[in-house]
Amino acid sequence: MVPNYNWREALPYIEEPIIKLVQHHMAHPTWTVYDVHNYHRSKYVIREDGTKDYWAGIGYNYWIGFDGTIYEGRGRKRGAHAGAEWNGRSLGIGYQGHFNQQEMTDAQLRSGAWLNAILIVEDNLSVDDIIGHGDILSTSCPGKNFRMQELREETQKLLPAGF
Ligand SMILES: [Zn+2]
């Protein structure tokens, strides 16, 4: 579903080819997609002139709740989830929960596989391009209980021949 976000500004499309699908947890046990959006909307960097440059809103391209509901975040617009080096050539998928403390649900695994499979076909990738945030930056995200191996296996089952 597509929540009615109140973006601070228009978001640019991603112009480079997508080369990785970056999986994230929220490092928070209960936050909803709206909580994450409001939190990200409050974040900012300080410009050279000292003024605040606020994030437009939720930084993930897609987001998956405990019940498996898939939400569009920034969609095909440039995300804010993996740093300047990666935001322009990856898509970020956020999962509700804190996977150093909680288990990833079966519904999240199923929806994650379905979403990653679609993105792999759209962007001509492979299951090896499904990675965790910690694979490209120094972070424990998406958490030790993130079911990465199962996610890749379930995604592969959904892909057409040749992927
Ligand atoms: Zn992350």
Backbone and ligand atoms as CSV (ligand in chain L), in Angstrom:
chain,resi,resn,atom,element,x,y,z
A,1,MET,N,N,0.837,-1.192,0.000
A,1,MET,CA,C,0.000,0.000,0.000
A,1,MET,C,C,0.872,1.242,0.000
A,2,VAL,N,N,0.280,2.341,-0.373
A,2,VAL,CA,C,1.023,3.602,-0.450
A,2,VAL,C,C,0.437,4.576,0.564
A,3,PRO,N,N,1.128,4.763,1.690
A,3,PRO,CA,C,0.628,5.720,2.684
A,3,PRO,C,C,0.593,7.142,2.118
A,4,ASN,N,N,-0.220,7.980,2.712
A,4,ASN,CA,C,-0.288,9.380,2.286
A,4,ASN,C,C,0.800,10.167,3.030
A,5,TYR,N,N,2.002,10.091,2.477
A,5,TYR,CA,C,3.120,10.766,3.114
A,5,TYR,C,C,3.024,12.270,2.907
A,6,ASN,N,N,3.622,12.976,3.840
A,6,ASN,CA,C,3.716,14.430,3.741
A,6,ASN,C,C,5.193,14.764,3.534
A,7,TRP,N,N,5.658,14.554,2.295
A,7,TRP,CA,C,7.078,14.762,1.996
A,7,TRP,C,C,7.431,16.233,2.152
A,8,ARG,N,N,8.612,16.495,2.632
A,8,ARG,CA,C,9.063,17.882,2.747
A,8,ARG,C,C,9.343,18.514,1.388
A,9,GLU,N,N,9.709,17.666,0.428
A,9,GLU,CA,C,10.094,18.174,-0.895
A,9,GLU,C,C,9.940,17.059,-1.903
A,10,ALA,N,N,9.951,17.426,-3.185
A,10,ALA,CA,C,9.878,16.423,-4.242
A,10,ALA,C,C,11.156,15.585,-4.229
A,11,LEU,N,N,11.002,14.305,-4.510
A,11,LEU,CA,C,12.145,13.396,-4.484
A,11,LEU,C,C,12.646,13.151,-5.903
A,12,PRO,N,N,13.978,13.103,-6.102
A,12,PRO,CA,C,14.501,12.802,-7.435
A,12,PRO,C,C,14.431,11.307,-7.730
A,13,TYR,N,N,14.252,10.950,-8.992
A,13,TYR,CA,C,14.333,9.552,-9.398
A,13,TYR,C,C,15.775,9.073,-9.340
A,14,ILE,N,N,15.942,7.767,-9.177
A,14,ILE,CA,C,17.274,7.173,-9.260
A,14,ILE,C,C,17.650,7.091,-10.733
A,15,GLU,N,N,18.810,7.583,-11.092
A,15,GLU,CA,C,19.218,7.620,-12.503
A,15,GLU,C,C,20.234,6.546,-12.864
A,16,GLU,N,N,20.993,6.069,-11.884
A,16,GLU,CA,C,21.974,5.022,-12.164
A,16,GLU,C,C,21.281,3.660,-12.122
A,17,PRO,N,N,21.902,2.635,-12.748
A,17,PRO,CA,C,21.348,1.282,-12.618
A,17,PRO,C,C,21.372,0.823,-11.158
A,18,ILE,N,N,20.337,0.078,-10.781
A,18,ILE,CA,C,20.295,-0.512,-9.444
A,18,ILE,C,C,21.166,-1.763,-9.441
A,19,ILE,N,N,22.071,-1.863,-8.481
A,19,ILE,CA,C,22.954,-3.032,-8.442
A,19,ILE,C,C,22.805,-3.864,-7.164
A,20,LYS,N,N,22.145,-3.309,-6.140
A,20,LYS,CA,C,21.959,-4.076,-4.915
A,20,LYS,C,C,20.588,-3.778,-4.305
A,21,LEU,N,N,20.040,-4.774,-3.602
A,21,LEU,CA,C,18.794,-4.629,-2.849
A,21,LEU,C,C,19.171,-4.762,-1.379
A,22,VAL,N,N,19.107,-3.656,-0.663
A,22,VAL,CA,C,19.668,-3.590,0.690
A,22,VAL,C,C,18.556,-3.763,1.737
A,23,GLN,N,N,18.693,-4.790,2.562
A,23,GLN,CA,C,17.676,-5.119,3.561
A,23,GLN,C,C,18.049,-4.464,4.902
A,24,HIS,N,N,17.016,-3.921,5.569
A,24,HIS,CA,C,17.217,-3.229,6.847
A,24,HIS,C,C,16.179,-3.671,7.872
A,25,HIS,N,N,16.546,-3.632,9.142
A,25,HIS,CA,C,15.522,-3.689,10.183
A,25,HIS,C,C,15.408,-2.281,10.781
A,26,MET,N,N,14.461,-2.103,11.711
A,26,MET,CA,C,14.235,-0.765,12.257
A,26,MET,C,C,15.024,-0.523,13.545
A,27,ALA,N,N,15.649,-1.578,14.083
A,27,ALA,CA,C,16.326,-1.456,15.370
A,27,ALA,C,C,15.384,-0.845,16.414
A,28,HIS,N,N,14.098,-1.159,16.242
A,28,HIS,CA,C,13.072,-0.698,17.184
A,28,HIS,C,C,11.958,-1.751,17.185
A,29,PRO,N,N,11.453,-2.146,18.355
A,29,PRO,CA,C,10.532,-3.295,18.403
A,29,PRO,C,C,9.115,-3.039,17.906
A,30,THR,N,N,8.665,-1.795,17.875
A,30,THR,CA,C,7.248,-1.567,17.566
A,30,THR,C,C,6.981,-0.514,16.496
A,31,TRP,N,N,7.929,0.273,16.115
A,31,TRP,CA,C,7.656,1.374,15.190
A,31,TRP,C,C,6.969,0.920,13.910
A,32,THR,N,N,5.942,1.685,13.537
A,32,THR,CA,C,5.218,1.460,12.285
A,32,THR,C,C,5.882,2.271,11.169
A,33,VAL,N,N,5.388,2.084,9.960
A,33,VAL,CA,C,5.932,2.829,8.821
A,33,VAL,C,C,5.736,4.339,9.036
A,34,TYR,N,N,4.657,4.712,9.715
A,34,TYR,CA,C,4.398,6.137,9.959
A,34,TYR,C,C,5.356,6.694,11.012
A,35,ASP,N,N,5.667,5.885,12.037
A,35,ASP,CA,C,6.650,6.304,13.040
A,35,ASP,C,C,8.008,6.524,12.386
A,36,VAL,N,N,8.374,5.606,11.510
A,36,VAL,CA,C,9.673,5.719,10.838
A,36,VAL,C,C,9.693,6.955,9.937
A,37,HIS,N,N,8.589,7.171,9.219
A,37,HIS,CA,C,8.502,8.352,8.353
A,37,HIS,C,C,8.675,9.633,9.172
A,38,ASN,N,N,7.965,9.718,10.274
A,38,ASN,CA,C,8.043,10.940,11.084
A,38,ASN,C,C,9.425,11.120,11.697
A,39,TYR,N,N,10.040,10.002,12.092
A,39,TYR,CA,C,11.397,10.087,12.631
A,39,TYR,C,C,12.369,10.569,11.558
A,40,HIS,N,N,12.296,9.974,10.376
A,40,HIS,CA,C,13.220,10.377,9.308
A,40,HIS,C,C,12.974,11.823,8.876
A,41,ARG,N,N,11.716,12.233,8.919
A,41,ARG,CA,C,11.363,13.604,8.542
A,41,ARG,C,C,11.969,14.632,9.506
A,42,SER,N,N,12.294,14.161,10.719
A,42,SER,CA,C,12.857,15.071,11.717
A,42,SER,C,C,14.388,15.123,11.651
A,43,LYS,N,N,14.969,14.248,10.816
A,43,LYS,CA,C,16.433,14.207,10.726
A,43,LYS,C,C,16.935,15.278,9.758
A,44,TYR,N,N,18.151,15.725,9.997
A,44,TYR,CA,C,18.701,16.759,9.105
A,44,TYR,C,C,20.211,16.717,9.120
A,45,VAL,N,N,20.798,17.344,8.123
A,45,VAL,CA,C,22.231,17.618,8.122
A,45,VAL,C,C,22.393,19.138,8.123
A,46,ILE,N,N,23.500,19.601,8.640
A,46,ILE,CA,C,23.756,21.047,8.681
A,46,ILE,C,C,24.466,21.468,7.391
A,47,ARG,N,N,23.868,22.434,6.687
A,47,ARG,CA,C,24.503,22.962,5.472
A,47,ARG,C,C,25.710,23.821,5.839
A,48,GLU,N,N,26.525,24.133,4.840
A,48,GLU,CA,C,27.716,24.960,5.073
A,48,GLU,C,C,27.344,26.309,5.687
A,49,ASP,N,N,26.169,26.831,5.326
A,49,ASP,CA,C,25.777,28.138,5.861
A,49,ASP,C,C,25.130,28.015,7.249
A,50,GLY,N,N,25.125,26.804,7.790
A,50,GLY,CA,C,24.623,26.620,9.144
A,50,GLY,C,C,23.145,26.290,9.235
A,51,THR,N,N,22.409,26.374,8.106
A,51,THR,CA,C,20.986,26.046,8.141
A,51,THR,C,C,20.787,24.529,8.091
A,52,LYS,N,N,19.612,24.088,8.488
A,52,LYS,CA,C,19.317,22.664,8.547
A,52,LYS,C,C,18.700,22.162,7.239
A,53,ASP,N,N,19.256,21.070,6.730
A,53,ASP,CA,C,18.728,20.421,5.536
A,53,ASP,C,C,18.024,19.148,5.990
A,54,TYR,N,N,16.692,19.225,6.149
A,54,TYR,CA,C,15.915,18.100,6.662
A,54,TYR,C,C,15.714,17.017,5.611
A,55,TRP,N,N,15.645,15.763,6.079
A,55,TRP,CA,C,15.263,14.655,5.203
A,55,TRP,C,C,13.823,14.901,4.726
A,56,ALA,N,N,13.519,14.421,3.529
A,56,ALA,CA,C,12.172,14.591,2.987
A,56,ALA,C,C,11.145,13.738,3.722
A,57,GLY,N,N,11.595,12.606,4.251
A,57,GLY,CA,C,10.685,11.664,4.907
A,57,GLY,C,C,11.321,10.290,4.913
A,58,ILE,N,N,10.505,9.261,5.061
A,58,ILE,CA,C,11.032,7.895,5.198
A,58,ILE,C,C,12.094,7.609,4.129
A,59,GLY,N,N,13.206,7.051,4.569
A,59,GLY,CA,C,14.342,6.879,3.672
A,59,GLY,C,C,14.335,5.597,2.869
A,60,TYR,N,N,13.498,4.616,3.263
A,60,TYR,CA,C,13.483,3.320,2.578
A,60,TYR,C,C,12.634,3.396,1.311
A,61,ASN,N,N,12.989,2.582,0.337
A,61,ASN,CA,C,12.200,2.541,-0.895
A,61,ASN,C,C,10.921,1.735,-0.694
A,62,TYR,N,N,11.008,0.692,0.154
A,62,TYR,CA,C,9.845,-0.147,0.480
A,62,TYR,C,C,9.958,-0.546,1.949
A,63,TRP,N,N,8.849,-0.969,2.512
A,63,TRP,CA,C,8.826,-1.292,3.950
A,63,TRP,C,C,7.819,-2.404,4.186
A,64,ILE,N,N,8.161,-3.354,5.054
A,64,ILE,CA,C,7.325,-4.539,5.269
A,64,ILE,C,C,7.006,-4.697,6.756
A,65,GLY,N,N,5.719,-4.688,7.068
A,65,GLY,CA,C,5.262,-4.819,8.452
A,65,GLY,C,C,5.317,-6.264,8.941
A,66,PHE,N,N,5.130,-6.453,10.240
A,66,PHE,CA,C,5.138,-7.802,10.819
A,66,PHE,C,C,4.129,-8.714,10.131
A,67,ASP,N,N,2.990,-8.148,9.714
A,67,ASP,CA,C,1.925,-8.968,9.105
A,67,ASP,C,C,2.155,-9.220,7.620
A,68,GLY,N,N,3.287,-8.757,7.090
A,68,GLY,CA,C,3.616,-8.996,5.694
A,68,GLY,C,C,3.136,-7.912,4.743
A,69,THR,N,N,2.416,-6.929,5.242
A,69,THR,CA,C,1.974,-5.841,4.370
A,69,THR,C,C,3.188,-5.090,3.815
A,70,ILE,N,N,3.191,-4.900,2.503
A,70,ILE,CA,C,4.279,-4.160,1.854
A,70,ILE,C,C,3.813,-2.723,1.625
A,71,TYR,N,N,4.586,-1.789,2.108
A,71,TYR,CA,C,4.298,-0.365,1.928
A,71,TYR,C,C,5.310,0.218,0.950
A,72,GLU,N,N,4.847,1.084,0.079
A,72,GLU,CA,C,5.802,1.845,-0.704
A,72,GLU,C,C,6.351,2.950,0.187
A,73,GLY,N,N,7.664,3.141,0.159
A,73,GLY,CA,C,8.284,4.284,0.817
A,73,GLY,C,C,8.595,5.299,-0.259
A,74,ARG,N,N,9.859,5.369,-0.647
A,74,ARG,CA,C,10.227,6.270,-1.746
A,74,ARG,C,C,10.036,5.618,-3.108
A,75,GLY,N,N,9.714,4.324,-3.133
A,75,GLY,CA,C,9.512,3.655,-4.410
A,75,GLY,C,C,10.756,3.764,-5.274
A,76,ARG,N,N,10.566,4.235,-6.493
A,76,ARG,CA,C,11.695,4.348,-7.437
A,76,ARG,C,C,12.433,5.683,-7.314
A,77,LYS,N,N,12.065,6.469,-6.332
A,77,LYS,CA,C,12.806,7.709,-6.079
A,77,LYS,C,C,14.035,7.389,-5.234
A,78,ARG,N,N,15.010,8.275,-5.283
A,78,ARG,CA,C,16.262,8.061,-4.576
A,78,ARG,C,C,16.023,7.922,-3.069
A,79,GLY,N,N,16.529,6.849,-2.482
A,79,GLY,CA,C,16.343,6.592,-1.075
A,79,GLY,C,C,17.357,7.306,-0.202
A,80,ALA,N,N,17.186,7.153,1.102
A,80,ALA,CA,C,18.132,7.654,2.095
A,80,ALA,C,C,18.246,6.566,3.157
A,81,HIS,N,N,19.050,5.555,2.844
A,81,HIS,CA,C,19.111,4.385,3.731
A,81,HIS,C,C,20.490,3.767,3.818
A,82,ALA,N,N,21.378,4.101,2.886
A,82,ALA,CA,C,22.663,3.397,2.844
A,82,ALA,C,C,23.835,4.329,2.554
A,83,GLY,N,N,23.626,5.616,2.737
A,83,GLY,CA,C,24.715,6.563,2.540
A,83,GLY,C,C,24.837,7.043,1.105
A,84,ALA,N,N,25.558,8.134,0.924
A,84,ALA,CA,C,25.634,8.798,-0.376
A,84,ALA,C,C,26.199,7.893,-1.465
A,85,GLU,N,N,27.102,7.005,-1.073
A,85,GLU,CA,C,27.736,6.146,-2.080
A,85,GLU,C,C,26.758,5.138,-2.657
A,86,TRP,N,N,25.747,4.745,-1.862
A,86,TRP,CA,C,24.858,3.649,-2.270
A,86,TRP,C,C,23.419,4.061,-2.564
A,87,ASN,N,N,22.973,5.183,-2.061
A,87,ASN,CA,C,21.566,5.546,-2.243
A,87,ASN,C,C,21.166,5.682,-3.703
A,88,GLY,N,N,22.110,6.053,-4.554
A,88,GLY,CA,C,21.795,6.272,-5.960
A,88,GLY,C,C,21.883,5.034,-6.819
A,89,ARG,N,N,22.261,3.893,-6.242
A,89,ARG,CA,C,22.378,2.675,-7.049
A,89,ARG,C,C,21.920,1.435,-6.300
A,90,SER,N,N,21.072,1.650,-5.315
A,90,SER,CA,C,20.489,0.512,-4.593
A,90,SER,C,C,19.066,0.880,-4.184
A,91,LEU,N,N,18.290,-0.148,-3.837
A,91,LEU,CA,C,16.961,0.069,-3.271
A,91,LEU,C,C,16.987,-0.475,-1.854
A,92,GLY,N,N,16.412,0.257,-0.918
A,92,GLY,CA,C,16.397,-0.145,0.481
A,92,GLY,C,C,15.042,-0.687,0.886
A,93,ILE,N,N,15.047,-1.872,1.480
A,93,ILE,CA,C,13.803,-2.474,1.978
A,93,ILE,C,C,13.893,-2.559,3.495
A,94,GLY,N,N,12.993,-1.865,4.173
A,94,GLY,CA,C,12.962,-1.868,5.630
A,94,GLY,C,C,11.954,-2.884,6.144
A,95,TYR,N,N,12.278,-3.541,7.238
A,95,TYR,CA,C,11.381,-4.513,7.866
A,95,TYR,C,C,11.091,-4.045,9.280
A,96,GLN,N,N,9.806,-4.074,9.637
A,96,GLN,CA,C,9.418,-3.703,10.996
A,96,GLN,C,C,10.086,-4.627,12.007
A,97,GLY,N,N,10.606,-4.065,13.093
A,97,GLY,CA,C,11.138,-4.881,14.168
A,97,GLY,C,C,12.604,-4.645,14.465
A,98,HIS,N,N,13.007,-5.250,15.553
A,98,HIS,CA,C,14.406,-5.174,16.007
A,98,HIS,C,C,14.953,-6.597,16.010
A,99,PHE,N,N,15.662,-6.974,14.963
A,99,PHE,CA,C,16.033,-8.377,14.782
A,99,PHE,C,C,17.299,-8.781,15.521
A,100,ASN,N,N,17.804,-7.938,16.394
A,100,ASN,CA,C,18.767,-8.428,17.382
A,100,ASN,C,C,18.033,-8.911,18.622
A,101,GLN,N,N,16.737,-8.549,18.745
A,101,GLN,CA,C,15.930,-8.907,19.920
A,101,GLN,C,C,14.712,-9.745,19.566
A,102,GLN,N,N,14.212,-9.600,18.341
A,102,GLN,CA,C,12.972,-10.250,17.933
A,102,GLN,C,C,13.240,-11.156,16.741
A,103,GLU,N,N,12.246,-12.011,16.442
A,103,GLU,CA,C,12.318,-12.842,15.258
A,103,GLU,C,C,11.640,-12.142,14.090
A,104,MET,N,N,12.188,-12.332,12.919
A,104,MET,CA,C,11.526,-11.902,11.688
A,104,MET,C,C,10.356,-12.852,11.440
A,105,THR,N,N,9.171,-12.342,11.122
A,105,THR,CA,C,7.998,-13.219,10.988
A,105,THR,C,C,8.001,-13.959,9.653
A,106,ASP,N,N,7.248,-15.077,9.622
A,106,ASP,CA,C,7.100,-15.819,8.366
A,106,ASP,C,C,6.462,-14.938,7.299
A,107,ALA,N,N,5.523,-14.098,7.709
A,107,ALA,CA,C,4.855,-13.212,6.749
A,107,ALA,C,C,5.858,-12.208,6.155
A,108,GLN,N,N,6.767,-11.739,6.974
A,108,GLN,CA,C,7.795,-10.825,6.455
A,108,GLN,C,C,8.721,-11.543,5.477
A,109,LEU,N,N,9.038,-12.789,5.795
A,109,LEU,CA,C,9.894,-13.561,4.897
A,109,LEU,C,C,9.205,-13.756,3.543
A,110,ARG,N,N,7.917,-14.134,3.564
A,110,ARG,CA,C,7.175,-14.358,2.311
A,110,ARG,C,C,7.070,-13.079,1.493
A,111,SER,N,N,6.700,-11.991,2.152
A,111,SER,CA,C,6.548,-10.727,1.416
A,111,SER,C,C,7.898,-10.205,0.941
A,112,GLY,N,N,8.931,-10.402,1.759
A,112,GLY,CA,C,10.267,-9.968,1.351
A,112,GLY,C,C,10.724,-10.714,0.117
A,113,ALA,N,N,10.460,-12.013,0.068
A,113,ALA,CA,C,10.845,-12.808,-1.099
A,113,ALA,C,C,10.079,-12.341,-2.336
A,114,TRP,N,N,8.803,-12.087,-2.193
A,114,TRP,CA,C,7.959,-11.645,-3.317
A,114,TRP,C,C,8.458,-10.300,-3.841
A,115,LEU,N,N,8.716,-9.373,-2.937
A,115,LEU,CA,C,9.167,-8.040,-3.350
A,115,LEU,C,C,10.558,-8.093,-3.974
A,116,ASN,N,N,11.469,-8.809,-3.342
A,116,ASN,CA,C,12.822,-8.898,-3.896
A,116,ASN,C,C,12.811,-9.575,-5.265
A,117,ALA,N,N,11.928,-10.574,-5.436
A,117,ALA,CA,C,11.856,-11.252,-6.734
A,117,ALA,C,C,11.416,-10.278,-7.826
A,118,ILE,N,N,10.423,-9.468,-7.537
A,118,ILE,CA,C,9.959,-8.488,-8.526
A,118,ILE,C,C,11.088,-7.520,-8.877
A,119,LEU,N,N,11.790,-7.050,-7.866
A,119,LEU,CA,C,12.851,-6.068,-8.113
A,119,LEU,C,C,14.015,-6.701,-8.867
A,120,ILE,N,N,14.299,-7.972,-8.586
A,120,ILE,CA,C,15.366,-8.669,-9.314
A,120,ILE,C,C,15.034,-8.754,-10.804
A,121,VAL,N,N,13.777,-9.064,-11.108
A,121,VAL,CA,C,13.371,-9.143,-12.526
A,121,VAL,C,C,13.414,-7.745,-13.152
A,122,GLU,N,N,12.868,-6.752,-12.459
A,122,GLU,CA,C,12.826,-5.391,-13.017
A,122,GLU,C,C,14.219,-4.837,-13.291
A,123,ASP,N,N,15.166,-5.160,-12.404
A,123,ASP,CA,C,16.502,-4.560,-12.503
A,123,ASP,C,C,17.561,-5.547,-12.988
A,124,ASN,N,N,17.115,-6.721,-13.445
A,124,ASN,CA,C,18.026,-7.730,-13.999
A,124,ASN,C,C,19.170,-8.067,-13.027
A,125,LEU,N,N,18.773,-8.433,-11.825
A,125,LEU,CA,C,19.747,-8.768,-10.777
A,125,LEU,C,C,19.683,-10.277,-10.502
A,126,SER,N,N,20.318,-10.719,-9.419
A,126,SER,CA,C,20.213,-12.107,-8.984
A,126,SER,C,C,20.039,-12.120,-7.467
A,127,VAL,N,N,19.747,-13.293,-6.909
A,127,VAL,CA,C,19.549,-13.361,-5.457
A,127,VAL,C,C,20.829,-12.991,-4.697
A,128,ASP,N,N,21.968,-13.094,-5.368
A,128,ASP,CA,C,23.226,-12.685,-4.710
A,128,ASP,C,C,23.268,-11.177,-4.467
A,129,ASP,N,N,22.397,-10.443,-5.157
A,129,ASP,CA,C,22.353,-8.985,-4.965
A,129,ASP,C,C,21.452,-8.572,-3.804
A,130,ILE,N,N,20.802,-9.545,-3.170
A,130,ILE,CA,C,20.078,-9.277,-1.923
A,130,ILE,C,C,21.115,-9.261,-0.809
A,131,ILE,N,N,21.299,-8.104,-0.211
A,131,ILE,CA,C,22.335,-7.984,0.817
A,131,ILE,C,C,21.764,-7.298,2.055
A,132,GLY,N,N,22.492,-7.367,3.154
A,132,GLY,CA,C,22.124,-6.640,4.357
A,132,GLY,C,C,22.879,-5.326,4.415
A,133,HIS,N,N,22.292,-4.383,5.102
A,133,HIS,CA,C,22.934,-3.066,5.293
A,133,HIS,C,C,24.381,-3.239,5.778
A,134,GLY,N,N,24.585,-4.200,6.708
A,134,GLY,CA,C,25.911,-4.436,7.269
A,134,GLY,C,C,26.925,-4.999,6.279
A,135,ASP,N,N,26.438,-5.432,5.102
A,135,ASP,CA,C,27.368,-5.923,4.086
A,135,ASP,C,C,28.080,-4.782,3.359
A,136,ILE,N,N,27.534,-3.569,3.446
A,136,ILE,CA,C,28.175,-2.446,2.751
A,136,ILE,C,C,28.605,-1.334,3.693
A,137,LEU,N,N,28.060,-1.319,4.898
A,137,LEU,CA,C,28.472,-0.299,5.862
A,137,LEU,C,C,28.632,-0.957,7.233
A,138,SER,N,N,29.381,-0.330,8.106
A,138,SER,CA,C,29.625,-0.887,9.428
A,138,SER,C,C,28.404,-0.668,10.320
A,139,THR,N,N,27.531,-1.675,10.368
A,139,THR,CA,C,26.318,-1.604,11.179
A,139,THR,C,C,25.849,-3.022,11.446
A,140,SER,N,N,25.135,-3.245,12.553
A,140,SER,CA,C,24.580,-4.577,12.816
A,140,SER,C,C,23.261,-4.794,12.080
A,141,CYS,N,N,22.740,-3.761,11.427
A,141,CYS,CA,C,21.523,-3.866,10.606
A,141,CYS,C,C,21.766,-4.863,9.479
A,142,PRO,N,N,20.851,-5.777,9.154
A,142,PRO,CA,C,19.467,-5.887,9.641
A,142,PRO,C,C,19.284,-6.791,10.869
A,143,GLY,N,N,20.292,-6.994,11.666
A,143,GLY,CA,C,20.112,-7.751,12.896
A,143,GLY,C,C,20.444,-9.227,12.744
A,144,LYS,N,N,20.865,-9.840,13.836
A,144,LYS,CA,C,21.347,-11.227,13.771
A,144,LYS,C,C,20.243,-12.222,13.450
A,145,ASN,N,N,18.980,-11.866,13.728
A,145,ASN,CA,C,17.871,-12.788,13.444
A,145,ASN,C,C,17.249,-12.567,12.071
A,146,PHE,N,N,17.829,-11.668,11.274
A,146,PHE,CA,C,17.298,-11.487,9.917
A,146,PHE,C,C,17.538,-12.776,9.130
A,147,ARG,N,N,16.508,-13.285,8.457
A,147,ARG,CA,C,16.574,-14.615,7.822
A,147,ARG,C,C,17.102,-14.506,6.383
A,148,MET,N,N,18.346,-14.085,6.261
A,148,MET,CA,C,18.915,-13.776,4.951
A,148,MET,C,C,19.001,-14.998,4.031
A,149,GLN,N,N,19.507,-16.116,4.575
A,149,GLN,CA,C,19.658,-17.296,3.718
A,149,GLN,C,C,18.296,-17.790,3.227
A,150,GLU,N,N,17.318,-17.842,4.137
A,150,GLU,CA,C,15.967,-18.250,3.736
A,150,GLU,C,C,15.372,-17.272,2.733
A,151,LEU,N,N,15.644,-15.989,2.935
A,151,LEU,CA,C,15.103,-14.978,2.020
A,151,LEU,C,C,15.632,-15.200,0.608
A,152,ARG,N,N,16.925,-15.456,0.502
A,152,ARG,CA,C,17.491,-15.700,-0.833
A,152,ARG,C,C,16.904,-16.973,-1.449
A,153,GLU,N,N,16.735,-18.022,-0.632
A,153,GLU,CA,C,16.201,-19.290,-1.148
A,153,GLU,C,C,14.744,-19.128,-1.589
A,154,GLU,N,N,13.939,-18.452,-0.780
A,154,GLU,CA,C,12.520,-18.277,-1.125
A,154,GLU,C,C,12.364,-17.356,-2.324
A,155,THR,N,N,13.226,-16.378,-2.434
A,155,THR,CA,C,13.185,-15.478,-3.592
A,155,THR,C,C,13.516,-16.251,-4.859
A,156,GLN,N,N,14.544,-17.098,-4.772
A,156,GLN,CA,C,14.954,-17.876,-5.960
A,156,GLN,C,C,13.807,-18.729,-6.473
A,157,LYS,N,N,13.013,-19.303,-5.560
A,157,LYS,CA,C,11.896,-20.156,-5.967
A,157,LYS,C,C,10.849,-19.399,-6.771
A,158,LEU,N,N,10.756,-18.091,-6.555
A,158,LEU,CA,C,9.737,-17.277,-7.223
A,158,LEU,C,C,10.204,-16.746,-8.577
A,159,LEU,N,N,11.487,-16.831,-8.832
A,159,LEU,CA,C,12.041,-16.219,-10.045
A,159,LEU,C,C,11.834,-17.092,-11.266
A,160,PRO,N,N,11.599,-16.471,-12.430
A,160,PRO,CA,C,11.515,-17.241,-13.666
A,160,PRO,C,C,12.876,-17.822,-14.043
A,161,ALA,N,N,12.884,-18.804,-14.918
A,161,ALA,CA,C,14.140,-19.410,-15.359
A,161,ALA,C,C,15.057,-18.336,-15.920
A,162,GLY,N,N,16.323,-18.478,-15.661
A,162,GLY,CA,C,17.292,-17.523,-16.183
A,162,GLY,C,C,17.789,-16.532,-15.159
A,163,PHE,N,N,17.085,-16.454,-14.017
A,163,PHE,CA,C,17.525,-15.525,-12.966
A,163,PHE,C,C,18.248,-16.265,-11.852
L,1,ZN,ZN,ZN,19.887,-0.439,7.932
